[in-house]
Amino acid sequence: MDPDASGGWRFAQCFGDKGEVEDITEGEPSPLDPAPVPAMRAASPSVPHLGTIRLYGQYLATGDKGGRVVLFERNDMKKSCEYKFYTEFQSHEPEFDYLKSLEIEEKINKIRWCRRQNSAHFLLSTNDKTIKLWKVFEKSLRVVSESNMSDGQRALPPPALKQHLRLPRMQHQDNIIAAVPRKVYSNAHAYHIHSIAVNSDQETYISADDLRVNLWNLNISDQSFNIVDIKPANMEELTEVITAAEFHPTQCNVFMYSSSKSNIKLADMRDSALCDKHAKLFEEEEDPTNRSFFSEIISSISDVKFSHDGRYILARDYLSLKIWDVNMESRPVKTIQIHDHLRGKLCDLYENDCIFDKFECTWSGDDKNVLTGSYHNYLRIFDSETLNDIVLQADKSAFKAKKMGGPLPGNKQLGAKNGIKPGLKDAMQLETLDFNKKILHTSWHPRENTIAIAATNNLFLYSAA
């Protein structure tokens, strides 16, 4: 489905506090919330409250910096794309490592759905140190309706003879959504976990930190295999770290991991048990004339994704998106500039630490479009062939416009060039960008044009017919 041909993107829904960012106070639900959810309460405007989001069919999962996972379910009662609150649970609690005297935050770094095999849902969630496999299912709540002491209406005297004893009778009272941790995978990473990816065989998954990638069996929580280890014998010789890792969508033996040195390594687990020697290396030669103090920082890859057919790789660094063909290692087939207008502000971005922001990227379900975020709550959708782009802004004006029946940001003139409102693209170049508002986490529905966006303490949903 082509978003441009279908009339453009439109704002669908927003969860979270809808007031001014400056007015946010902890724990104040908004009266406009589709479903007031404690886990979607406001947080500090300088730090995105949502740590990760993941769309999967009829369901949407979010993880926040308070260690909670909130699930939303598609609302079938509505013709439009709308989700409703399904359940929430506390996935991780704050911990303390007494050996290293370090606090372990409860913040959820990543969530990954496992393929559904029965009526229950299974998903992996991780904080910096511990991964958990959660089972979410509908549970019947039953109560005692009749017993030896009551017939359900009134109290009865105790039975005098054993012949009068009877078994209690249970009666269905309600259905509740329960979440239980089936497995806890811990003590396998010395550094902070930043990536988890479920294999296409649905039996194994990988987890990655700055220096190692581990392979796990979903059914075995006390044992993992180290398949990539780039830790040098002398830590003073450390020159790069692993930044992201992902399994191939169809070949269960192939995975990739990216590094801070702007390269992507493709590894095949059939070659050897330890995959330090890669099968393919995707790296573009840097132009020496463009080298500066910030070159290594801005070229570090923050996210990598396989296309759904496994033919292409999407990689995001600080300034650009690159699309690689897995059969061509020498250079990317497409390079898309995202933050080219920020090249002159790298000193300021270094001072306020924004240059270290890690933006995610994602493919559309049909691999025809790619999505990534930017500052001032802008998000950009590119056609992977023509590179025509749509700019949207996830902010309060979207739901205000919907409530009042007015035009939506980015959709005011559907006949405009590239399908965007004139001026919105130009606004990205202005000096007034708010670097505290940033779209780091995005997710695209696997079978339709619905996207979920984490913007500070809000969850936005956009759809294209």
C-alpha positions as CSV (number, residue, x, y, z in Angstrom):
1,M,0.0,0.0,0.0
2,D,1.4,3.4,-1.0
3,P,0.7,6.1,1.6
4,D,0.8,8.9,-1.1
5,A,-1.6,7.2,-3.4
6,S,-4.0,6.5,-0.6
7,G,-4.4,10.1,0.3
8,G,-1.7,10.6,2.9
9,W,-1.1,9.9,6.5
10,R,-3.5,11.0,9.3
11,F,-3.3,11.2,13.0
12,A,-5.2,8.3,14.6
13,Q,-4.7,8.3,18.3
14,C,-2.6,9.5,21.2
15,F,-2.0,7.9,24.7
16,G,-0.5,9.9,27.5
17,D,-0.5,13.4,28.9
18,K,-1.7,15.9,26.3
19,G,-0.8,19.1,28.1
20,E,2.2,21.4,27.5
21,V,5.5,19.7,28.1
22,E,6.4,22.4,30.6
23,D,3.2,21.7,32.6
24,I,3.8,18.0,33.0
25,T,3.7,16.7,36.6
26,E,4.2,13.2,37.7
27,G,1.1,11.1,37.9
28,E,-1.5,13.5,36.4
29,P,-3.7,11.6,33.9
30,S,-5.2,13.7,31.1
31,P,-9.0,13.8,30.8
32,L,-8.6,13.4,27.0
33,D,-6.8,10.0,27.4
34,P,-8.6,7.3,25.4
35,A,-7.9,5.1,28.4
36,P,-6.1,6.5,31.4
37,V,-3.1,4.3,32.0
38,P,-0.9,4.7,35.1
39,A,2.1,3.5,33.1
40,M,1.7,6.3,30.5
41,R,1.9,9.1,33.1
42,A,4.2,12.0,32.5
43,A,7.9,12.1,33.2
44,S,10.8,14.5,33.0
45,P,10.5,16.3,29.6
46,S,14.3,16.0,29.1
47,V,14.2,12.2,29.0
48,P,11.8,10.2,26.8
49,H,9.5,8.4,29.2
50,L,8.9,5.5,26.8
51,G,11.9,3.2,26.4
52,T,10.6,1.1,23.5
53,I,7.5,0.3,21.4
54,R,6.6,-2.7,19.3
55,L,3.6,-3.3,17.0
56,Y,2.6,-6.9,16.4
57,G,-0.6,-7.6,14.5
58,Q,-3.6,-6.6,16.7
59,Y,-1.4,-5.7,19.6
60,L,1.0,-2.9,20.6
61,A,3.5,-3.2,23.4
62,T,5.3,-0.3,25.1
63,G,8.0,-0.3,27.8
64,D,8.8,2.7,29.9
65,K,11.6,3.9,32.1
66,G,9.7,2.8,35.2
67,G,10.1,-0.9,34.3
68,R,6.5,-1.3,33.2
69,V,5.2,-2.9,30.1
70,V,1.8,-1.7,28.8
71,L,-0.1,-3.6,26.1
72,F,-2.8,-2.2,23.8
73,E,-5.3,-4.1,21.8
74,R,-6.9,-3.1,18.5
75,N,-10.4,-1.8,19.0
76,D,-12.6,-3.9,16.6
77,M,-15.6,-1.8,17.5
78,K,-14.1,1.2,15.6
79,K,-13.8,1.3,11.9
80,S,-10.7,3.5,12.1
81,C,-7.3,2.5,13.4
82,E,-7.7,2.7,17.2
83,Y,-6.2,0.8,20.1
84,K,-7.5,0.3,23.6
85,F,-5.8,-0.5,26.8
86,Y,-5.3,-4.3,27.2
87,T,-3.2,-4.8,30.3
88,E,0.0,-3.6,32.1
89,F,2.5,-5.3,34.4
90,Q,5.7,-4.5,36.2
91,S,8.4,-6.2,34.2
92,H,11.5,-5.1,36.0
93,E,12.4,-3.6,39.4
94,P,15.4,-1.5,40.3
95,E,18.3,-3.5,41.6
96,F,21.7,-3.0,43.0
97,D,24.9,-4.8,42.1
98,Y,26.7,-5.0,45.4
99,L,29.9,-6.4,43.8
100,K,30.3,-3.4,41.5
101,S,28.4,-0.9,43.6
102,L,26.2,-0.1,40.7
103,E,22.5,0.7,40.5
104,I,20.6,-1.3,37.8
105,E,17.8,0.8,36.4
106,E,14.4,-0.8,35.8
107,K,14.0,1.0,32.4
108,I,12.9,-1.3,29.6
109,N,15.4,-1.1,26.7
110,K,13.7,-3.5,24.3
111,I,10.6,-5.6,23.8
112,R,10.2,-8.3,21.2
113,W,7.1,-10.4,20.5
114,C,7.4,-14.1,20.0
115,R,5.2,-15.6,17.3
116,R,1.8,-16.5,18.7
117,Q,1.1,-20.3,18.9
118,N,-2.0,-20.4,21.0
119,S,-4.4,-18.1,22.8
120,A,-1.6,-16.7,25.0
121,H,0.9,-14.0,24.1
122,F,4.7,-14.4,24.7
123,L,7.1,-11.5,24.7
124,L,10.7,-10.8,25.7
125,S,11.5,-7.6,27.7
126,T,14.9,-6.5,28.9
127,N,16.5,-3.8,31.0
128,D,20.3,-3.3,31.3
129,K,21.0,-6.7,32.8
130,T,18.1,-9.1,32.8
131,I,15.9,-10.5,30.1
132,K,12.4,-12.0,30.9
133,L,10.0,-14.1,28.9
134,W,6.5,-13.1,29.8
135,K,3.3,-15.0,29.2
136,V,0.2,-12.9,28.9
137,F,-3.1,-14.7,28.8
138,E,-6.8,-14.5,29.7
139,K,-7.6,-16.1,33.0
140,S,-10.9,-17.2,34.3
141,L,-11.6,-16.0,37.8
142,R,-13.7,-18.5,39.7
143,V,-15.3,-18.2,43.2
144,V,-16.9,-20.7,45.5
145,S,-20.7,-20.5,44.9
146,E,-21.8,-23.4,47.2
147,S,-20.1,-25.1,50.2
148,N,-20.9,-26.9,53.4
149,M,-21.2,-23.5,55.1
150,S,-23.2,-21.7,52.5
151,D,-25.5,-22.3,49.6
152,G,-24.5,-19.1,47.9
153,Q,-27.4,-17.2,49.3
154,R,-27.2,-17.7,53.1
155,A,-25.1,-19.3,55.7
156,L,-25.8,-23.0,56.6
157,P,-25.2,-24.8,59.9
158,P,-22.3,-27.3,59.8
159,P,-23.4,-30.8,58.6
160,A,-24.0,-33.2,61.4
161,L,-23.5,-36.4,59.5
162,K,-20.7,-37.3,57.0
163,Q,-23.4,-38.2,54.5
164,H,-24.3,-34.5,54.4
165,L,-20.9,-33.4,53.4
166,R,-20.6,-32.1,49.8
167,L,-17.9,-30.8,47.6
168,P,-17.7,-27.1,47.1
169,R,-19.0,-25.8,43.7
170,M,-17.1,-23.2,41.8
171,Q,-18.7,-20.5,39.6
172,H,-17.2,-18.3,36.9
173,Q,-17.1,-14.7,38.1
174,D,-14.9,-12.7,35.7
175,N,-12.1,-12.9,33.1
176,I,-8.8,-11.1,33.9
177,I,-5.6,-10.6,31.9
178,A,-2.7,-12.2,33.7
179,A,1.0,-11.8,33.0
180,V,3.5,-14.2,34.5
181,P,7.3,-14.5,33.9
182,R,7.9,-17.9,32.4
183,K,11.7,-17.5,32.2
184,V,14.3,-15.1,33.6
185,Y,17.6,-15.0,31.7
186,S,20.2,-13.3,33.9
187,N,23.9,-13.0,34.7
188,A,25.1,-13.4,31.2
189,H,26.1,-9.8,30.3
190,A,28.8,-7.7,32.0
191,Y,27.7,-4.6,30.1
192,H,24.3,-3.0,29.4
193,I,22.0,-5.0,27.1
194,H,20.9,-2.8,24.2
195,S,19.5,-5.4,21.7
196,I,17.4,-8.6,21.7
197,A,16.2,-10.4,18.6
198,V,14.1,-13.5,18.2
199,N,15.1,-16.0,15.6
200,S,12.9,-17.1,12.8
201,D,12.9,-20.6,14.2
202,Q,11.1,-19.2,17.3
203,E,13.4,-21.4,19.5
204,T,16.4,-19.2,20.0
205,Y,17.2,-15.5,20.4
206,I,20.2,-13.3,20.7
207,S,21.0,-10.5,23.2
208,A,23.8,-8.0,22.7
209,D,25.7,-5.6,24.8
210,D,28.6,-3.3,23.9
211,L,31.2,-6.1,23.6
212,R,29.4,-9.4,23.3
213,V,26.5,-11.2,21.5
214,N,24.9,-14.2,23.3
215,L,22.7,-16.9,21.9
216,W,19.9,-18.3,24.1
217,N,17.4,-21.1,23.8
218,L,14.0,-19.7,24.9
219,N,13.4,-22.8,27.0
220,I,16.7,-22.7,28.9
221,S,17.3,-19.7,31.2
222,D,20.5,-20.8,33.0
223,Q,22.7,-21.2,29.9
224,S,23.7,-19.1,26.9
225,F,26.4,-19.3,24.3
226,N,28.7,-16.5,23.5
227,I,28.8,-16.2,19.7
228,V,30.5,-12.8,19.3
229,D,33.2,-11.3,21.6
230,I,35.1,-8.2,20.6
231,K,36.5,-7.5,24.0
232,P,40.3,-7.0,23.7
233,A,42.7,-8.5,26.2
234,N,43.7,-5.0,27.2
235,M,40.7,-2.7,27.5
236,E,43.0,0.3,26.6
237,E,43.1,-1.1,23.1
238,L,39.3,-1.0,22.7
239,T,38.5,0.9,19.5
240,E,34.8,0.0,18.8
241,V,31.7,-1.3,20.5
242,I,28.6,-3.2,19.2
243,T,25.7,-0.9,18.8
244,A,22.8,-3.2,17.5
245,A,22.1,-6.8,16.6
246,E,19.4,-8.4,14.5
247,F,18.4,-11.9,13.2
248,H,17.7,-12.6,9.6
249,P,13.9,-12.8,9.1
250,T,13.9,-16.2,7.3
251,Q,17.4,-17.8,7.6
252,C,17.8,-18.9,11.2
253,N,21.6,-19.3,10.9
254,V,22.3,-15.7,9.8
255,F,22.4,-12.6,12.0
256,M,24.1,-9.2,11.8
257,Y,25.5,-6.7,14.2
258,S,26.6,-3.1,13.8
259,S,29.4,-1.2,15.4
260,S,30.5,2.3,16.4
261,K,33.0,2.2,13.5
262,S,30.2,2.6,11.0
263,N,30.2,-0.9,9.7
264,I,27.8,-3.9,9.7
265,K,29.0,-7.4,10.0
266,L,26.9,-10.3,8.7
267,A,27.6,-13.6,10.5
268,D,26.7,-17.2,9.7
269,M,26.5,-19.6,12.7
270,R,27.1,-22.6,10.4
271,D,30.7,-21.4,9.9
272,S,31.8,-21.7,13.5
273,A,30.6,-21.6,17.0
274,L,32.3,-18.3,17.6
275,C,31.3,-15.8,15.0
276,D,34.0,-13.2,15.5
277,K,35.0,-13.8,11.9
278,H,32.2,-12.3,9.9
279,A,30.9,-13.7,6.6
280,K,30.3,-10.2,5.1
281,L,31.3,-6.7,6.0
282,F,29.2,-3.7,4.9
283,E,31.3,-0.5,5.2
284,E,31.6,2.7,3.2
285,E,35.0,4.4,2.8
286,E,35.0,7.8,4.5
287,D,36.0,10.8,2.5
288,P,39.2,12.1,4.2
289,T,38.3,15.7,3.3
290,N,35.1,15.4,5.5
291,R,36.9,14.0,8.5
292,S,36.5,16.1,11.7
293,F,36.5,15.7,15.5
294,F,32.9,14.5,15.4
295,S,33.3,12.0,12.5
296,E,33.5,8.9,14.6
297,I,30.6,9.9,16.8
298,I,28.2,10.8,14.0
299,S,29.1,7.8,11.9
300,S,28.3,5.3,14.7
301,I,25.3,3.2,13.7
302,S,22.5,3.3,16.2
303,D,20.1,0.8,14.6
304,V,20.0,-1.8,11.9
305,K,17.0,-3.7,10.4
306,F,16.6,-6.4,7.8
307,S,13.9,-5.9,5.2
308,H,11.1,-8.5,5.5
309,D,12.4,-10.5,2.6
310,G,15.9,-10.3,4.0
311,R,17.4,-8.8,0.8
312,Y,18.2,-5.3,2.2
313,I,19.6,-3.8,5.4
314,L,18.5,-0.5,6.8
315,A,21.0,1.3,8.9
316,R,20.7,4.6,10.8
317,D,23.5,6.8,12.0
318,Y,23.2,10.2,13.5
319,L,22.9,12.2,10.2
320,S,21.6,9.7,7.7
321,L,19.8,6.5,6.7
322,K,21.5,3.9,4.5
323,I,20.0,1.0,2.6
324,W,22.4,-1.8,1.8
325,D,22.0,-4.7,-0.6
326,V,23.1,-7.9,1.2
327,N,24.8,-8.9,-2.1
328,M,26.9,-5.7,-2.3
329,E,29.3,-4.9,0.5
330,S,31.2,-2.0,-1.1
331,R,28.7,0.8,-0.8
332,P,25.0,1.4,0.1
333,V,22.4,1.4,-2.7
334,K,20.7,4.4,-1.1
335,T,21.9,7.1,1.3
336,I,19.2,9.4,2.8
337,Q,20.3,12.6,4.6
338,I,18.2,13.1,7.7
339,H,20.0,15.7,9.8
340,D,22.2,17.4,7.1
341,H,21.0,20.7,8.4
342,L,22.6,20.0,11.8
343,R,26.2,19.7,10.5
344,G,26.9,23.3,11.5
345,K,25.6,22.7,15.0
346,L,27.7,19.6,16.0
347,C,29.6,21.6,18.6
348,D,26.4,22.6,20.4
349,L,25.0,19.1,20.1
350,Y,28.2,17.7,21.6
351,E,27.9,20.1,24.5
352,N,24.3,19.1,25.3
353,D,25.0,15.3,24.6
354,C,22.3,15.2,21.9
355,I,25.0,14.0,19.4
356,F,24.9,10.7,21.3
357,D,21.1,10.2,20.7
358,K,20.3,6.8,19.2
359,F,17.5,7.0,16.6
360,E,15.8,3.9,15.5
361,C,14.7,3.0,12.0
362,T,12.1,0.6,10.6
363,W,10.8,-0.8,7.3
364,S,7.1,-0.7,6.2
365,G,5.4,-4.1,6.0
366,D,5.9,-4.2,2.2
367,D,9.4,-2.8,2.4
368,K,8.5,0.0,0.1
369,N,9.0,2.7,2.7
370,V,11.3,3.4,5.6
371,L,10.7,5.4,8.8
372,T,12.9,7.2,11.2
373,G,12.6,10.1,13.8
374,S,14.2,13.4,14.3
375,Y,14.2,16.4,16.6
376,H,11.3,18.7,17.5
377,N,9.1,15.5,17.3
378,Y,9.5,15.3,13.5
379,L,9.3,11.9,11.9
380,R,10.1,11.2,8.2
381,I,8.8,8.5,5.9
382,F,10.8,7.8,2.8
383,D,9.9,5.9,-0.4
384,S,12.8,3.4,-0.6
385,E,12.9,3.6,-4.4
386,T,12.3,7.3,-5.2
387,L,13.4,8.7,-1.8
388,N,10.3,11.0,-1.9
389,D,9.5,11.8,1.7
390,I,6.7,12.7,4.0
391,V,7.3,14.8,7.1
392,L,4.9,14.5,10.1
393,Q,5.1,16.1,13.5
394,A,4.0,14.2,16.6
395,D,2.8,16.9,18.9
396,K,-0.3,18.2,20.7
397,S,-1.6,20.0,17.5
398,A,-2.4,16.6,16.0
399,F,-5.0,15.6,18.5
400,K,-6.2,19.2,18.9
401,A,-6.8,19.4,15.2
402,K,-8.6,16.0,15.2
403,K,-10.8,17.1,18.2
404,M,-11.7,20.4,16.5
405,G,-12.1,18.9,13.0
406,G,-9.2,21.0,11.6
407,P,-6.3,20.0,9.3
408,L,-3.6,17.8,10.7
409,P,0.1,18.7,10.6
410,G,1.6,17.4,7.4
411,N,-1.8,16.7,5.8
412,K,-3.1,20.2,5.2
413,Q,-2.7,20.1,1.4
414,L,-2.7,16.6,0.1
415,G,-1.8,17.8,-3.3
416,A,1.4,19.4,-2.1
417,K,4.8,18.2,-3.4
418,N,5.8,14.9,-1.9
419,G,2.4,14.8,-0.1
420,I,3.5,17.1,2.8
421,K,2.4,20.5,3.9
422,P,4.5,23.3,2.5
423,G,6.6,24.8,5.3
424,L,6.7,21.7,7.6
425,K,9.8,20.4,5.8
426,D,11.4,23.9,5.9
427,A,10.6,24.2,9.6
428,M,13.1,21.4,10.3
429,Q,15.9,23.7,9.1
430,L,15.1,26.5,11.5
431,E,17.1,27.6,14.5
432,T,14.2,27.0,16.8
433,L,14.4,23.2,17.0
434,D,13.7,21.8,20.4
435,F,16.3,19.1,21.0
436,N,14.5,17.9,24.1
437,K,11.7,16.7,21.9
438,K,12.9,13.8,19.9
439,I,11.5,10.7,18.2
440,L,13.9,7.9,19.1
441,H,11.5,4.9,19.0
442,T,9.2,4.0,16.1
443,S,7.4,0.8,15.0
444,W,5.5,-0.1,11.8
445,H,2.6,-2.5,11.7
446,P,3.8,-5.7,9.7
447,R,0.7,-5.8,7.5
448,E,-0.7,-2.3,7.1
449,N,0.2,1.3,7.1
450,T,0.0,2.0,10.8
451,I,2.9,3.5,12.7
452,A,3.5,3.9,16.4
453,I,5.6,6.8,17.6
454,A,7.1,7.4,21.1
455,A,7.3,11.2,21.7
456,T,8.6,12.1,25.2
457,N,5.8,10.8,27.4
458,N,3.2,10.3,24.6
459,L,2.4,7.4,22.3
460,F,1.2,8.6,18.9
461,L,-0.5,6.4,16.3
462,Y,-0.7,7.4,12.6
463,S,-2.4,5.5,9.8
464,A,-2.7,5.7,6.0
465,A,-5.7,4.0,4.3
